[in-house]
């Protein structure tokens, strides 16, 4: 029972955009917690939002006796150097309280935005299909072809099935997920994720959002096969799961070679969708 509760309280992080600026956030026990310094940065345009936050905590405490630090939690979020570092985070209610102490013309639109993203997450927990519907709508606004969107949505579902298996079989989120994902990609396409992104001229963009149809299909094949192998073998822990990832990607890799041999064309290519509208899929 303790292990089950631990999984239910697991944390998932996912940055979101407000007026084109990234705000880091993490979900804990079904509730979003937002990086306070990121909120301060977008509202004040401060070059040193961390310093602003320190001064703000001291000022508010002196003015009305309320300690802003008491409404925050130290949670780990990805820092600019890619490392997970603890930072002050507040839930929706706490952020609203902090905003009251910031004079900014962006405060009101930010409050409306905050209420929306918080409520959407509650809806998505009750009905996960809503998250898929919102993602599909954003892809449509970006200008992706309908048949591509259908494959991308199916790919997301396949990927979620695999990561659910990883979670339930003892894999730690973050670096271990990235290692196994890279194992599948490299076994399928002969390229590490980083090199694949360079080939397509990408930086921080999502690689899968810039794959063409056959690339998406082979990605799904590699992940679906990995999921099946994991279930059949009842793999537990990092080492066995890594072997599943290598074998699953290998199946897709052999299919890729057959396709290239029969068609005389390369599956992996530098084509991307960078020319489309830039909207973030939540």
PASEBA-1860 file (N, C-alpha, C; in nm, 3 decimals):
! residues 282
1> XXXXXXXX> 0.083/-0.121/0.000/0.000/0.000/0.000/0.086/0.126/0.000 ~ 0.197/0.121/0.076/0.286/0.237/0.079/0.343/0.265/-0.058 ~ 0.379/0.156/-0.132/0.436/0.174/-0.265/0.334/0.236/-0.358 ~ 0.207/0.194/-0.346/0.101/0.250/-0.430/0.084/0.398/-0.401 ~ 0.082/0.435/-0.273/0.067/0.576/-0.237/0.184/0.658/-0.287 ~ 0.302/0.598/-0.287/0.421/0.668/-0.336/0.405/0.699/-0.483 ~ 0.351/0.605/-0.560/0.331/0.626/-0.704/0.226/0.732/-0.728 ~ 0.118/0.729/-0.645/0.010/0.826/-0.662/0.059/0.967/-0.635
9> XXXXXXXX> 0.162/0.979/-0.550/0.214/1.111/-0.515/0.334/1.150/-0.600 ~ 0.360/1.075/-0.704/0.476/1.103/-0.789/0.462/1.239/-0.853 ~ 0.573/1.302/-0.885/0.575/1.436/-0.938/0.604/1.435/-1.087 ~ 0.528/1.513/-1.161/0.549/1.527/-1.305/0.571/1.674/-1.335 ~ 0.675/1.707/-1.406/0.704/1.846/-1.437/0.679/1.875/-1.583 ~ 0.632/1.994/-1.610/0.600/2.032/-1.747/0.591/2.184/-1.755 ~ 0.687/2.252/-1.819/0.681/2.397/-1.830/0.565/2.441/-1.918 ~ 0.521/2.564/-1.899/0.410/2.618/-1.976/0.442/2.762/-2.011
17> XXXXXXXX> 0.382/2.813/-2.118/0.413/2.949/-2.163/0.305/3.049/-2.123 ~ 0.349/3.168/-2.078/0.261/3.283/-2.058/0.322/3.399/-2.134 ~ 0.250/3.451/-2.235/0.296/3.562/-2.318/0.436/3.533/-2.374 ~ 0.456/3.408/-2.416/0.581/3.369/-2.480/0.696/3.340/-2.386 ~ 0.673/3.348/-2.255/0.779/3.322/-2.158/0.749/3.196/-2.078 ~ 0.852/3.116/-2.058/0.835/2.985/-1.994/0.824/2.998/-1.842 ~ 0.726/2.926/-1.788/0.710/2.915/-1.643/0.718/2.767/-1.608 ~ 0.816/2.733/-1.525/0.831/2.593/-1.485/0.724/2.558/-1.382
25> XXXXXXXX> 0.680/2.434/-1.386/0.580/2.390/-1.291/0.594/2.240/-1.270 ~ 0.540/2.195/-1.158/0.546/2.052/-1.127/0.413/2.014/-1.064 ~ 0.364/1.896/-1.099/0.238/1.852/-1.041/0.266/1.757/-0.926 ~ 0.208/1.787/-0.810/0.226/1.705/-0.690/0.088/1.668/-0.639 ~ 0.062/1.538/-0.634/-0.066/1.488/-0.585/-0.183/1.555/-0.658 ~ -0.170/1.566/-0.791/-0.279/1.617/-0.873/-0.294/1.768/-0.874 ~ -0.197/1.842/-0.819/-0.207/1.988/-0.812/-0.081/2.051/-0.870 ~ -0.099/2.155/-0.952/0.016/2.225/-1.009/0.081/2.316/-0.906
33> XXXXXXXX> 0.215/2.312/-0.901/0.295/2.406/-0.822/0.388/2.478/-0.919 ~ 0.389/2.611/-0.914/0.461/2.693/-1.011/0.586/2.754/-0.949 ~ 0.690/2.769/-1.032/0.813/2.834/-0.987/0.786/2.982/-0.959 ~ 0.810/3.024/-0.836/0.783/3.162/-0.797/0.873/3.260/-0.872 ~ 1.002/3.228/-0.887/1.093/3.320/-0.955/1.057/3.334/-1.103 ~ 1.001/3.228/-1.163/0.959/3.239/-1.303/0.838/3.333/-1.315 ~ 0.747/3.322/-1.220/0.629/3.410/-1.220/0.673/3.554/-1.203 ~ 0.764/3.578/-1.110/0.814/3.714/-1.087/0.884/3.767/-1.212
41> XXXXXXXX> 0.960/3.682/-1.278/1.032/3.725/-1.399/0.936/3.771/-1.508 ~ 0.827/3.697/-1.532/0.736/3.735/-1.640/0.650/3.855/-1.603 ~ 0.625/3.874/-1.474/0.541/3.987/-1.433/0.619/4.118/-1.419 ~ 0.746/4.108/-1.382/0.824/4.229/-1.355/0.932/4.257/-1.458 ~ 0.962/4.157/-1.543/1.073/4.169/-1.639/1.206/4.193/-1.568 ~ 1.216/4.148/-1.444/1.338/4.166/-1.366/1.450/4.079/-1.421 ~ 1.570/4.136/-1.426/1.687/4.059/-1.471/1.735/3.965/-1.361 ~ 1.695/3.995/-1.235/1.732/3.911/-1.121/1.607/3.878/-1.039
49> XXXXXXXX> 1.521/3.793/-1.092/1.397/3.760/-1.022/1.420/3.694/-0.886 ~ 1.532/3.621/-0.871/1.562/3.559/-0.742/1.588/3.665/-0.636 ~ 1.662/3.769/-0.673/1.686/3.879/-0.580/1.558/3.955/-0.548 ~ 1.475/3.975/-0.649/1.345/4.041/-0.632/1.261/3.963/-0.531 ~ 1.263/3.830/-0.541/1.184/3.745/-0.453/1.234/3.753/-0.309 ~ 1.365/3.755/-0.291/1.422/3.767/-0.155/1.379/3.899/-0.091 ~ 1.391/4.009/-0.167/1.352/4.140/-0.115/1.202/4.147/-0.091 ~ 1.125/4.085/-0.177/0.980/4.086/-0.165/0.935/4.013/-0.038
57> XXXXXXXX> 0.996/3.900/-0.009/0.959/3.826/0.112/0.985/3.910/0.237 ~ 1.098/3.981/0.239/1.131/4.064/0.354/1.035/4.182/0.366 ~ 1.002/4.243/0.252/0.914/4.360/0.252/0.773/4.324/0.297 ~ 0.718/4.218/0.240/0.581/4.180/0.273/0.570/4.139/0.419 ~ 0.672/4.072/0.471/0.672/4.032/0.611/0.669/4.154/0.702 ~ 0.744/4.259/0.664/0.748/4.381/0.746/0.618/4.459/0.736 ~ 0.553/4.455/0.618/0.433/4.535/0.595/0.311/4.480/0.667 ~ 0.285/4.349/0.652/0.160/4.297/0.709/0.176/4.171/0.794
65> XXXXXXXX> 0.301/4.135/0.821/0.323/4.021/0.909/0.304/3.885/0.846 ~ 0.271/3.879/0.718/0.252/3.752/0.648/0.384/3.708/0.588 ~ 0.425/3.587/0.613/0.549/3.535/0.557/0.518/3.456/0.430 ~ 0.560/3.510/0.317/0.530/3.446/0.189/0.597/3.310/0.178 ~ 0.711/3.294/0.246/0.782/3.168/0.237/0.701/3.051/0.293 ~ 0.607/3.080/0.381/0.527/2.973/0.442/0.425/2.915/0.346 ~ 0.396/2.983/0.236/0.299/2.930/0.140/0.371/2.861/0.024 ~ 0.503/2.846/0.036/0.582/2.783/-0.071/0.637/2.648/-0.026
73> XXXXXXXX> 0.673/2.569/-0.126/0.740/2.441/-0.101/0.866/2.436/-0.186 ~ 0.971/2.375/-0.132/1.095/2.356/-0.208/1.080/2.231/-0.294 ~ 1.068/2.249/-0.425/1.052/2.137/-0.517/1.160/2.143/-0.624 ~ 1.198/2.028/-0.675/1.303/2.022/-0.776/1.247/2.046/-0.916 ~ 1.306/2.143/-0.985/1.271/2.174/-1.123/1.400/2.183/-1.205 ~ 1.387/2.166/-1.335/1.505/2.172/-1.420/1.556/2.314/-1.432 ~ 1.681/2.336/-1.396/1.744/2.467/-1.403/1.802/2.490/-1.543 ~ 1.845/2.613/-1.573/1.904/2.640/-1.706/2.021/2.550/-1.740
81> XXXXXXXX> 2.093/2.499/-1.639/2.206/2.411/-1.666/2.164/2.265/-1.683 ~ 2.030/2.243/-1.692/1.971/2.110/-1.716/1.970/2.022/-1.591 ~ 2.022/2.071/-1.478/2.021/1.993/-1.356/1.893/2.021/-1.277 ~ 1.850/1.922/-1.201/1.731/1.937/-1.118/1.771/2.006/-0.988 ~ 1.716/2.124/-0.964/1.751/2.200/-0.845/1.625/2.244/-0.771 ~ 1.636/2.251/-0.638/1.523/2.293/-0.557/1.497/2.442/-0.577 ~ 1.369/2.477/-0.585/1.331/2.617/-0.599/1.198/2.639/-0.529 ~ 1.171/2.762/-0.488/1.044/2.793/-0.423/0.931/2.779/-0.523
89> XXXXXXXX> 0.830/2.702/-0.486/0.713/2.683/-0.570/0.587/2.708/-0.488 ~ 0.484/2.757/-0.552/0.356/2.780/-0.485/0.244/2.725/-0.571 ~ 0.137/2.679/-0.507/0.022/2.632/-0.584/-0.058/2.751/-0.635 ~ -0.169/2.725/-0.701/-0.246/2.833/-0.761/-0.288/2.937/-0.657 ~ -0.337/2.892/-0.544/-0.379/2.984/-0.438/-0.263/3.067/-0.389 ~ -0.146/3.002/-0.372/-0.029/3.075/-0.324/0.021/3.178/-0.423 ~ 0.019/3.142/-0.551/0.062/3.238/-0.654/-0.029/3.359/-0.657 ~ -0.160/3.337/-0.640/-0.253/3.450/-0.635/-0.216/3.544/-0.520
97> XXXXXXXX> -0.178/3.489/-0.405/-0.139/3.572/-0.291/-0.012/3.649/-0.322 ~ 0.084/3.586/-0.387/0.209/3.652/-0.421/0.186/3.765/-0.522 ~ 0.099/3.740/-0.618/0.070/3.842/-0.720/0.016/3.969/-0.658 ~ -0.058/3.956/-0.547/-0.116/4.074/-0.482/-0.008/4.173/-0.438 ~ 0.112/4.123/-0.418/0.221/4.209/-0.371/0.311/4.256/-0.485 ~ 0.269/4.230/-0.610/0.347/4.272/-0.726/0.266/4.371/-0.809 ~ 0.320/4.488/-0.830/0.254/4.587/-0.913/0.297/4.567/-1.058 ~ 0.204/4.519/-1.141/0.239/4.490/-1.279/0.114/4.494/-1.366
105> XXXXXXXX> 0.123/4.555/-1.485/0.007/4.556/-1.576/-0.028/4.415/-1.626 ~ 0.064/4.321/-1.607/0.039/4.184/-1.652/-0.036/4.102/-1.547 ~ -0.057/4.161/-1.428/-0.113/4.084/-1.318/-0.251/4.027/-1.349 ~ -0.340/4.107/-1.402/-0.477/4.061/-1.428/-0.482/3.953/-1.536 ~ -0.417/3.975/-1.653/-0.418/3.867/-1.752/-0.350/3.740/-1.701 ~ -0.250/3.757/-1.614/-0.183/3.640/-1.558/-0.277/3.562/-1.466 ~ -0.357/3.633/-1.387/-0.453/3.567/-1.299/-0.551/3.483/-1.380 ~ -0.600/3.539/-1.491/-0.694/3.464/-1.576/-0.626/3.341/-1.636
113> XXXXXXXX> -0.503/3.360/-1.681/-0.426/3.249/-1.739/-0.403/3.141/-1.633 ~ -0.365/3.182/-1.512/-0.335/3.088/-1.405/-0.459/3.006/-1.370 ~ -0.573/3.071/-1.361/-0.697/3.000/-1.330/-0.729/2.897/-1.438 ~ -0.699/2.932/-1.563/-0.727/2.842/-1.675/-0.639/2.719/-1.671 ~ -0.507/2.737/-1.657/-0.416/2.622/-1.662/-0.435/2.532/-1.541 ~ -0.471/2.590/-1.427/-0.497/2.509/-1.310/-0.622/2.425/-1.325 ~ -0.727/2.487/-1.378/-0.855/2.417/-1.396/-0.844/2.309/-1.502 ~ -0.769/2.337/-1.608/-0.755/2.238/-1.715/-0.690/2.112/-1.663
121> XXXXXXXX> -0.595/2.124/-1.572/-0.529/2.005/-1.519/-0.627/1.921/-1.438 ~ -0.712/1.985/-1.360/-0.811/1.912/-1.282/-0.904/1.834/-1.375 ~ -0.945/1.899/-1.485/-1.030/1.833/-1.584/-0.959/1.713/-1.645 ~ -0.831/1.730/-1.678/-0.756/1.625/-1.745/-0.734/1.504/-1.655 ~ -0.723/1.525/-1.524/-0.708/1.414/-1.431/-0.836/1.331/-1.431 ~ -0.951/1.399/-1.434/-1.079/1.329/-1.436/-1.105/1.262/-1.571 ~ -1.059/1.324/-1.680/-1.083/1.271/-1.814/-0.958/1.295/-1.900 ~ -0.864/1.198/-1.902/-0.738/1.215/-1.976/-0.755/1.245/-2.124
129> XXXXXXXX> -0.869/1.209/-2.182/-0.890/1.235/-2.325/-0.892/1.384/-2.354 ~ -0.927/1.465/-2.254/-0.928/1.610/-2.273/-0.789/1.663/-2.306 ~ -0.686/1.605/-2.244/-0.549/1.647/-2.271/-0.514/1.618/-2.416 ~ -0.557/1.502/-2.467/-0.531/1.465/-2.605/-0.606/1.559/-2.700 ~ -0.729/1.593/-2.664/-0.809/1.684/-2.748/-0.743/1.821/-2.757 ~ -0.691/1.870/-2.645/-0.625/2.001/-2.645/-0.497/1.997/-2.728 ~ -0.423/1.888/-2.714/-0.299/1.874/-2.792/-0.332/1.872/-2.941 ~ -0.435/1.798/-2.979/-0.474/1.789/-3.119/-0.514/1.926/-3.173
137> XXXXXXXX> -0.589/2.003/-3.094/-0.632/2.136/-3.137/-0.513/2.228/-3.160 ~ -0.411/2.217/-3.075/-0.292/2.302/-3.090/-0.216/2.264/-3.216 ~ -0.202/2.134/-3.243/-0.135/2.091/-3.365/-0.209/2.144/-3.489 ~ -0.341/2.143/-3.481/-0.421/2.195/-3.592/-0.395/2.344/-3.613 ~ -0.386/2.419/-3.503/-0.359/2.563/-3.512/-0.219/2.589/-3.567 ~ -0.126/2.499/-3.538/0.009/2.514/-3.591/0.013/2.495/-3.742 ~ -0.082/2.417/-3.793/-0.086/2.394/-3.937/-0.043/2.255/-3.982 ~ -0.031/2.161/-3.887/0.007/2.025/-3.924/-0.105/1.959/-4.004
145> XXXXXXXX> -0.071/1.870/-4.100/-0.173/1.797/-4.176/-0.252/1.704/-4.084 ~ -0.379/1.682/-4.116/-0.466/1.601/-4.032/-0.415/1.458/-4.016 ~ -0.369/1.397/-4.127/-0.322/1.259/-4.116/-0.197/1.249/-4.029 ~ -0.113/1.354/-4.034/0.006/1.356/-3.946/-0.038/1.366/-3.800 ~ -0.136/1.451/-3.772/-0.184/1.468/-3.635/-0.238/1.337/-3.580 ~ -0.312/1.262/-3.662/-0.366/1.134/-3.618/-0.253/1.039/-3.576 ~ -0.147/1.036/-3.653/-0.033/0.949/-3.619/0.036/0.999/-3.493 ~ 0.050/1.130/-3.482/0.116/1.187/-3.363/0.036/1.157/-3.237
153> XXXXXXXX> -0.096/1.167/-3.245/-0.180/1.137/-3.128/-0.168/0.990/-3.090 ~ -0.167/0.903/-3.190/-0.152/0.761/-3.162/-0.014/0.734/-3.101 ~ 0.086/0.804/-3.150/0.221/0.789/-3.096/0.230/0.831/-2.950 ~ 0.159/0.937/-2.915/0.157/0.983/-2.776/0.096/0.877/-2.686 ~ -0.014/0.815/-2.732/-0.079/0.710/-2.655/0.014/0.589/-2.636 ~ 0.084/0.551/-2.743/0.178/0.439/-2.735/0.291/0.470/-2.638 ~ 0.342/0.591/-2.645/0.451/0.633/-2.556/0.406/0.633/-2.410 ~ 0.283/0.679/-2.384/0.231/0.681/-2.248/0.217/0.539/-2.193
161> XXXXXXXX> 0.174/0.447/-2.278/0.163/0.307/-2.233/0.298/0.252/-2.191 ~ 0.402/0.287/-2.267/0.536/0.241/-2.235/0.587/0.303/-2.105 ~ 0.571/0.434/-2.090/0.622/0.500/-1.969/0.544/0.456/-1.845 ~ 0.417/0.419/-1.861/0.341/0.365/-1.748/0.403/0.233/-1.703 ~ 0.442/0.150/-1.801/0.508/0.024/-1.768/0.640/0.050/-1.696 ~ 0.717/0.145/-1.746/0.845/0.179/-1.683/0.825/0.224/-1.539 ~ 0.727/0.309/-1.519/0.700/0.360/-1.384/0.663/0.246/-1.289 ~ 0.576/0.157/-1.335/0.529/0.049/-1.249/0.637/-0.056/-1.224
169> XXXXXXXX> 0.742/-0.056/-1.306/0.847/-0.158/-1.293/0.977/-0.102/-1.236 ~ 0.965/0.011/-1.167/1.077/0.061/-1.088/1.169/0.161/-1.154 ~ 1.133/0.210/-1.272/1.221/0.306/-1.338/1.199/0.445/-1.280 ~ 1.309/0.517/-1.259/1.301/0.652/-1.205/1.285/0.752/-1.318 ~ 1.191/0.845/-1.300/1.168/0.946/-1.402/1.291/1.035/-1.417 ~ 1.303/1.097/-1.532/1.416/1.186/-1.556/1.522/1.117/-1.638 ~ 1.640/1.102/-1.580/1.754/1.051/-1.657/1.733/0.908/-1.706 ~ 1.673/0.822/-1.624/1.654/0.683/-1.665/1.555/0.672/-1.780
177> XXXXXXXX> 1.450/0.751/-1.775/1.354/0.753/-1.887/1.424/0.799/-2.014 ~ 1.507/0.902/-2.000/1.577/0.957/-2.116/1.674/0.856/-2.175 ~ 1.743/0.782/-2.089/1.839/0.682/-2.137/1.768/0.573/-2.216 ~ 1.657/0.523/-2.165/1.585/0.416/-2.234/1.519/0.465/-2.362 ~ 1.467/0.587/-2.359/1.409/0.644/-2.480/1.516/0.657/-2.588 ~ 1.633/0.704/-2.548/1.745/0.717/-2.642/1.787/0.580/-2.696 ~ 1.777/0.477/-2.612/1.812/0.341/-2.653/1.720/0.295/-2.767 ~ 1.591/0.324/-2.754/1.495/0.285/-2.857/1.521/0.363/-2.986
185> XXXXXXXX> 1.542/0.493/-2.973/1.565/0.578/-3.090/1.692/0.535/-3.164 ~ 1.799/0.512/-3.089/1.925/0.476/-3.153/1.916/0.338/-3.219 ~ 1.847/0.244/-3.154/1.833/0.110/-3.212/1.743/0.112/-3.335 ~ 1.649/0.207/-3.339/1.558/0.219/-3.453/1.621/0.292/-3.570 ~ 1.679/0.409/-3.541/1.724/0.498/-3.648/1.875/0.506/-3.665 ~ 1.950/0.447/-3.571/2.096/0.453/-3.581/2.153/0.587/-3.539 ~ 2.073/0.667/-3.470/2.116/0.799/-3.423/2.070/0.820/-3.280 ~ 2.155/0.883/-3.199/2.111/0.926/-3.067/2.016/1.043/-3.083
193> XXXXXXXX> 1.931/1.065/-2.983/1.832/1.172/-2.991/1.899/1.306/-3.020 ~ 2.009/1.334/-2.951/2.080/1.461/-2.970/2.128/1.478/-3.114 ~ 2.183/1.372/-3.172/2.233/1.379/-3.309/2.117/1.387/-3.409 ~ 2.008/1.320/-3.378/1.889/1.323/-3.463/1.835/1.466/-3.471 ~ 1.832/1.533/-3.354/1.783/1.671/-3.351/1.875/1.764/-3.428 ~ 2.004/1.742/-3.418/2.099/1.824/-3.494/2.078/1.807/-3.644 ~ 2.052/1.684/-3.687/2.027/1.656/-3.828/1.908/1.737/-3.879 ~ 1.808/1.752/-3.795/1.688/1.824/-3.835/1.695/1.973/-3.803
201> XXXXXXXX> 1.807/2.018/-3.752/1.823/2.160/-3.724/1.745/2.208/-3.604 ~ 1.724/2.119/-3.506/1.645/2.152/-3.388/1.735/2.187/-3.271 ~ 1.680/2.264/-3.178/1.752/2.297/-3.055/1.674/2.242/-2.936 ~ 1.579/2.317/-2.886/1.499/2.272/-2.772/1.366/2.211/-2.816 ~ 1.340/2.211/-2.946/1.213/2.161/-2.996/1.199/2.010/-2.972 ~ 1.074/1.965/-2.966/1.044/1.823/-2.951/1.074/1.751/-3.082 ~ 1.161/1.650/-3.077/1.201/1.577/-3.198/1.080/1.517/-3.270 ~ 0.988/1.458/-3.197/0.875/1.390/-3.260/0.782/1.487/-3.333
209> XXXXXXXX> 0.779/1.610/-3.286/0.697/1.711/-3.354/0.754/1.747/-3.492 ~ 0.873/1.696/-3.522/0.938/1.727/-3.650/0.972/1.602/-3.730 ~ 0.908/1.491/-3.691/0.924/1.368/-3.768/0.819/1.360/-3.878 ~ 0.855/1.298/-3.989/0.759/1.272/-4.094/0.687/1.141/-4.066 ~ 0.588/1.107/-4.149/0.500/0.994/-4.122/0.576/0.864/-4.090 ~ 0.668/0.825/-4.176/0.736/0.697/-4.157/0.821/0.698/-4.031 ~ 0.880/0.812/-3.999/0.958/0.823/-3.877/0.869/0.804/-3.754 ~ 0.750/0.863/-3.757/0.656/0.846/-3.647/0.611/0.701/-3.634
217> XXXXXXXX> 0.582/0.639/-3.747/0.534/0.500/-3.746/0.639/0.406/-3.688 ~ 0.764/0.423/-3.729/0.871/0.338/-3.677/0.898/0.365/-3.529 ~ 0.882/0.489/-3.486/0.895/0.522/-3.345/0.789/0.448/-3.264 ~ 0.665/0.449/-3.316/0.558/0.376/-3.250/0.587/0.227/-3.246 ~ 0.638/0.172/-3.356/0.669/0.030/-3.362/0.773/-0.007/-3.256 ~ 0.878/0.074/-3.246/0.982/0.048/-3.148/0.930/0.053/-3.005 ~ 0.846/0.151/-2.976/0.794/0.165/-2.839/0.688/0.061/-2.808 ~ 0.602/0.030/-2.904/0.499/-0.072/-2.882/0.563/-0.209/-2.862
225> XXXXXXXX> 0.667/-0.238/-2.941/0.737/-0.366/-2.926/0.807/-0.374/-2.791 ~ 0.868/-0.264/-2.749/0.934/-0.259/-2.619/0.833/-0.285/-2.507 ~ 0.716/-0.223/-2.517/0.611/-0.245/-2.417/0.572/-0.392/-2.410 ~ 0.552/-0.453/-2.528/0.512/-0.594/-2.533/0.619/-0.684/-2.474 ~ 0.744/-0.659/-2.507/0.854/-0.740/-2.453/0.862/-0.727/-2.301 ~ 0.844/-0.606/-2.252/0.849/-0.582/-2.108/0.740/-0.661/-2.036 ~ 0.622/-0.663/-2.096/0.511/-0.735/-2.034/0.531/-0.886/-2.040 ~ 0.575/-0.937/-2.155/0.595/-1.081/-2.170/0.708/-1.130/-2.080
233> XXXXXXXX> 0.815/-1.052/-2.072/0.931/-1.091/-1.991/0.913/-1.057/-1.844 ~ 0.811/-0.975/-1.814/0.788/-0.926/-1.678/0.915/-0.862/-1.623 ~ 0.976/-0.777/-1.703/1.102/-0.712/-1.666/1.083/-0.616/-1.549 ~ 1.182/-0.614/-1.461/1.179/-0.525/-1.345/1.315/-0.458/-1.331 ~ 1.316/-0.326/-1.313/1.442/-0.256/-1.290/1.508/-0.210/-1.419 ~ 1.609/-0.124/-1.401/1.671/-0.054/-1.513/1.738/-0.146/-1.615 ~ 1.820/-0.239/-1.571/1.898/-0.321/-1.665/1.810/-0.406/-1.756 ~ 1.714/-0.483/-1.702/1.625/-0.560/-1.789/1.541/-0.472/-1.882
241> XXXXXXXX> 1.496/-0.356/-1.830/1.415/-0.266/-1.911/1.499/-0.205/-2.024 ~ 1.625/-0.184/-1.998/1.713/-0.131/-2.104/1.730/-0.233/-2.215 ~ 1.739/-0.362/-2.179/1.748/-0.468/-2.280/1.620/-0.472/-2.364 ~ 1.505/-0.457/-2.298/1.378/-0.453/-2.371/1.379/-0.338/-2.471 ~ 1.427/-0.221/-2.428/1.431/-0.103/-2.514/1.521/-0.127/-2.635 ~ 1.635/-0.190/-2.611/1.728/-0.218/-2.721/1.667/-0.318/-2.818 ~ 1.603/-0.421/-2.765/1.541/-0.523/-2.852/1.421/-0.467/-2.927 ~ 1.339/-0.387/-2.858/1.222/-0.327/-2.922/1.261/-0.232/-3.034
249> XXXXXXXX> 1.363/-0.150/-3.006/1.412/-0.060/-3.109/1.475/-0.136/-3.223 ~ 1.536/-0.251/-3.191/1.598/-0.333/-3.295/1.497/-0.386/-3.395 ~ 1.378/-0.422/-3.346/1.271/-0.468/-3.436/1.234/-0.358/-3.534 ~ 1.216/-0.236/-3.481/1.183/-0.122/-3.567/1.299/-0.089/-3.660 ~ 1.422/-0.106/-3.610/1.540/-0.078/-3.692/1.550/-0.170/-3.813 ~ 1.517/-0.297/-3.792/1.519/-0.392/-3.904/1.409/-0.361/-4.004 ~ 1.296/-0.316/-3.953/1.187/-0.275/-4.043/1.228/-0.154/-4.126 ~ 1.299/-0.062/-4.061/1.348/0.057/-4.131/1.440/0.018/-4.247
257> XXXXXXXX> 1.532/-0.074/-4.221/1.625/-0.117/-4.325/1.551/-0.182/-4.442 ~ 1.449/-0.263/-4.413/1.370/-0.327/-4.519/1.298/-0.221/-4.603 ~ 1.242/-0.122/-4.536/1.170/-0.015/-4.607/1.265/0.059/-4.700 ~ 1.383/0.093/-4.649/1.480/0.167/-4.729/1.529/0.083/-4.848 ~ 1.545/-0.047/-4.825/1.593/-0.135/-4.932/1.489/-0.146/-5.043 ~ 1.363/-0.160/-5.005/1.257/-0.178/-5.104/1.218/-0.049/-5.175 ~ 1.226/0.064/-5.104/1.185/0.192/-5.164/1.301/0.269/-5.226 ~ 1.423/0.236/-5.183/1.538/0.309/-5.234/1.549/0.449/-5.179
265> XXXXXXXX> 1.478/0.476/-5.068/1.482/0.609/-5.006/1.515/0.597/-4.858 ~ 1.574/0.701/-4.802/1.610/0.703/-4.661/1.490/0.744/-4.576 ~ 1.472/0.677/-4.464/1.365/0.714/-4.371/1.404/0.838/-4.292 ~ 1.524/0.836/-4.235/1.573/0.950/-4.157/1.614/1.061/-4.252 ~ 1.564/1.182/-4.227/1.593/1.294/-4.316/1.594/1.425/-4.236 ~ 1.650/1.531/-4.294/1.660/1.658/-4.221/1.532/1.743/-4.223 ~ 1.426/1.694/-4.284/1.302/1.772/-4.292/1.244/1.799/-4.154 ~ 1.186/1.917/-4.136/1.123/1.952/-4.008/1.003/2.042/-4.033
273> XXXXXXXX> 0.935/2.079/-3.925/0.816/2.164/-3.934/0.840/2.300/-3.869 ~ 0.963/2.348/-3.873/0.996/2.474/-3.808/0.924/2.593/-3.869 ~ 0.876/2.579/-3.992/0.807/2.690/-4.057/0.665/2.711/-4.010 ~ 0.613/2.617/-3.930/0.476/2.630/-3.882/0.469/2.724/-3.763 ~ 0.346/2.757/-3.723/0.327/2.847/-3.608/0.388/2.787/-3.484 ~ 0.440/2.872/-3.397/0.501/2.825/-3.273/0.401/2.834/-3.160 ~ 0.344/2.719/-3.125/0.253/2.709/-3.010/0.297/2.589/-2.930 ~ 0.290/2.599/-2.796/0.331/2.487/-2.712/0.216/2.393/-2.685
281> XX> 0.242/2.263/-2.701/0.143/2.162/-2.664/0.158/2.132/-2.517 ~ 0.054/2.148/-2.441/0.061/2.124/-2.297/0.049/1.976/-2.268
END
